[in-house]
Amino acid sequence: MPIPKNIEREHIFQAIIRIKREGIPALREAKEWAMKYENETYPCKLLISWGNFYANEEELNPNPRNFQTYMAQEYLRNLGFEIIHI
């Protein structure tokens, strides 16, 4: 399943709030690339997965057959976020 096109910046901000509240689940940490926002870094795929929950009421499965990290990076860049190598 590709990344749904209706995930917007507001959904990503909601995912950031959830990460700040709950933390990053085991095995979902950023490995090479992350989104940087207000001097904090966040895993791109997790932001898209959780952003989809707020946009479409279900977490997007992070399985690489559904979408890959580079797709999440590109989507976040297109929303105006900064992607950095960590």
ChimeraX commands (.cxc) that place a marker at each C-alpha (Angstrom):
marker #1 position 0.00,0.00,0.00 radius 0.5
marker #1 position 1.56,3.33,-0.98 radius 0.5
marker #1 position 1.52,6.30,1.37 radius 0.5
marker #1 position -1.97,7.84,1.28 radius 0.5
marker #1 position -1.90,11.34,-0.21 radius 0.5
marker #1 position -4.21,12.81,2.43 radius 0.5
marker #1 position -1.60,12.77,5.22 radius 0.5
marker #1 position -0.96,16.45,5.92 radius 0.5
marker #1 position 1.44,18.45,8.10 radius 0.5
marker #1 position -1.13,18.57,10.90 radius 0.5
marker #1 position -1.19,14.75,11.00 radius 0.5
marker #1 position 2.61,14.66,11.24 radius 0.5
marker #1 position 2.47,17.17,14.11 radius 0.5
marker #1 position -0.04,14.91,15.87 radius 0.5
marker #1 position 2.39,11.99,15.39 radius 0.5
marker #1 position 5.19,14.11,16.90 radius 0.5
marker #1 position 3.02,14.80,19.95 radius 0.5
marker #1 position 2.34,11.08,20.30 radius 0.5
marker #1 position 6.07,10.28,20.08 radius 0.5
marker #1 position 6.80,12.88,22.77 radius 0.5
marker #1 position 4.09,11.37,24.97 radius 0.5
marker #1 position 4.71,7.63,24.36 radius 0.5
marker #1 position 8.28,7.48,23.09 radius 0.5
marker #1 position 9.58,5.59,20.06 radius 0.5
marker #1 position 8.63,1.90,20.09 radius 0.5
marker #1 position 11.38,-0.72,20.03 radius 0.5
marker #1 position 12.66,-1.46,16.52 radius 0.5
marker #1 position 11.07,1.75,15.14 radius 0.5
marker #1 position 14.04,4.06,15.76 radius 0.5
marker #1 position 15.62,6.00,12.91 radius 0.5
marker #1 position 18.69,4.17,11.64 radius 0.5
marker #1 position 20.29,6.46,9.04 radius 0.5
marker #1 position 17.85,9.23,8.21 radius 0.5
marker #1 position 15.44,11.21,10.38 radius 0.5
marker #1 position 13.17,14.20,10.23 radius 0.5
marker #1 position 14.50,17.15,12.22 radius 0.5
marker #1 position 12.02,19.50,13.84 radius 0.5
marker #1 position 12.76,22.02,16.61 radius 0.5
marker #1 position 16.17,20.43,17.30 radius 0.5
marker #1 position 14.66,16.97,17.79 radius 0.5
marker #1 position 14.86,14.03,15.39 radius 0.5
marker #1 position 12.05,11.63,14.56 radius 0.5
marker #1 position 11.91,8.37,12.55 radius 0.5
marker #1 position 10.44,9.11,9.11 radius 0.5
marker #1 position 8.54,5.84,8.73 radius 0.5
marker #1 position 7.05,6.08,12.21 radius 0.5
marker #1 position 5.82,9.61,11.51 radius 0.5
marker #1 position 4.11,8.44,8.33 radius 0.5
marker #1 position 2.65,5.34,10.03 radius 0.5
marker #1 position 1.26,7.32,12.93 radius 0.5
marker #1 position 0.34,10.29,10.75 radius 0.5
marker #1 position -1.84,7.91,8.76 radius 0.5
marker #1 position -3.63,6.97,11.98 radius 0.5
marker #1 position -4.70,10.59,12.41 radius 0.5
marker #1 position -5.59,11.00,8.73 radius 0.5
marker #1 position -7.28,7.63,8.09 radius 0.5
marker #1 position -7.89,6.03,11.49 radius 0.5
marker #1 position -5.40,3.20,11.05 radius 0.5
marker #1 position -1.66,2.91,11.52 radius 0.5
marker #1 position 0.13,2.33,8.24 radius 0.5
marker #1 position 1.99,-0.99,8.33 radius 0.5
marker #1 position 5.75,-0.21,8.16 radius 0.5
marker #1 position 6.52,-3.42,6.24 radius 0.5
marker #1 position 8.87,-2.52,3.34 radius 0.5
marker #1 position 6.37,-4.14,0.97 radius 0.5
marker #1 position 3.98,-1.30,1.86 radius 0.5
marker #1 position 6.37,1.65,1.81 radius 0.5
marker #1 position 10.08,2.19,2.24 radius 0.5
marker #1 position 12.12,4.74,4.14 radius 0.5
marker #1 position 13.01,6.77,1.05 radius 0.5
marker #1 position 9.29,7.13,0.28 radius 0.5
marker #1 position 8.63,8.45,3.80 radius 0.5
marker #1 position 11.56,10.86,3.48 radius 0.5
marker #1 position 10.31,12.20,0.16 radius 0.5
marker #1 position 6.75,12.57,1.46 radius 0.5
marker #1 position 7.94,14.51,4.51 radius 0.5
marker #1 position 10.21,16.72,2.37 radius 0.5
marker #1 position 7.23,17.52,0.16 radius 0.5
marker #1 position 5.35,18.61,3.28 radius 0.5
marker #1 position 8.20,21.03,4.01 radius 0.5
marker #1 position 10.06,19.11,6.71 radius 0.5
marker #1 position 13.85,18.78,6.97 radius 0.5
marker #1 position 15.36,15.31,6.52 radius 0.5
marker #1 position 18.86,14.73,7.89 radius 0.5
marker #1 position 21.47,11.97,7.86 radius 0.5
marker #1 position 22.13,10.85,11.44 radius 0.5
marker link #1:1,2 radius 0.2
marker link #1:2,3 radius 0.2
marker link #1:3,4 radius 0.2
marker link #1:4,5 radius 0.2
marker link #1:5,6 radius 0.2
marker link #1:6,7 radius 0.2
marker link #1:7,8 radius 0.2
marker link #1:8,9 radius 0.2
marker link #1:9,10 radius 0.2
marker link #1:10,11 radius 0.2
marker link #1:11,12 radius 0.2
marker link #1:12,13 radius 0.2
marker link #1:13,14 radius 0.2
marker link #1:14,15 radius 0.2
marker link #1:15,16 radius 0.2
marker link #1:16,17 radius 0.2
marker link #1:17,18 radius 0.2
marker link #1:18,19 radius 0.2
marker link #1:19,20 radius 0.2
marker link #1:20,21 radius 0.2
marker link #1:21,22 radius 0.2
marker link #1:22,23 radius 0.2
marker link #1:23,24 radius 0.2
marker link #1:24,25 radius 0.2
marker link #1:25,26 radius 0.2
marker link #1:26,27 radius 0.2
marker link #1:27,28 radius 0.2
marker link #1:28,29 radius 0.2
marker link #1:29,30 radius 0.2
marker link #1:30,31 radius 0.2
marker link #1:31,32 radius 0.2
marker link #1:32,33 radius 0.2
marker link #1:33,34 radius 0.2
marker link #1:34,35 radius 0.2
marker link #1:35,36 radius 0.2
marker link #1:36,37 radius 0.2
marker link #1:37,38 radius 0.2
marker link #1:38,39 radius 0.2
marker link #1:39,40 radius 0.2
marker link #1:40,41 radius 0.2
marker link #1:41,42 radius 0.2
marker link #1:42,43 radius 0.2
marker link #1:43,44 radius 0.2
marker link #1:44,45 radius 0.2
marker link #1:45,46 radius 0.2
marker link #1:46,47 radius 0.2
marker link #1:47,48 radius 0.2
marker link #1:48,49 radius 0.2
marker link #1:49,50 radius 0.2
marker link #1:50,51 radius 0.2
marker link #1:51,52 radius 0.2
marker link #1:52,53 radius 0.2
marker link #1:53,54 radius 0.2
marker link #1:54,55 radius 0.2
marker link #1:55,56 radius 0.2
marker link #1:56,57 radius 0.2
marker link #1:57,58 radius 0.2
marker link #1:58,59 radius 0.2
marker link #1:59,60 radius 0.2
marker link #1:60,61 radius 0.2
marker link #1:61,62 radius 0.2
marker link #1:62,63 radius 0.2
marker link #1:63,64 radius 0.2
marker link #1:64,65 radius 0.2
marker link #1:65,66 radius 0.2
marker link #1:66,67 radius 0.2
marker link #1:67,68 radius 0.2
marker link #1:68,69 radius 0.2
marker link #1:69,70 radius 0.2
marker link #1:70,71 radius 0.2
marker link #1:71,72 radius 0.2
marker link #1:72,73 radius 0.2
marker link #1:73,74 radius 0.2
marker link #1:74,75 radius 0.2
marker link #1:75,76 radius 0.2
marker link #1:76,77 radius 0.2
marker link #1:77,78 radius 0.2
marker link #1:78,79 radius 0.2
marker link #1:79,80 radius 0.2
marker link #1:80,81 radius 0.2
marker link #1:81,82 radius 0.2
marker link #1:82,83 radius 0.2
marker link #1:83,84 radius 0.2
marker link #1:84,85 radius 0.2
marker link #1:85,86 radius 0.2
view
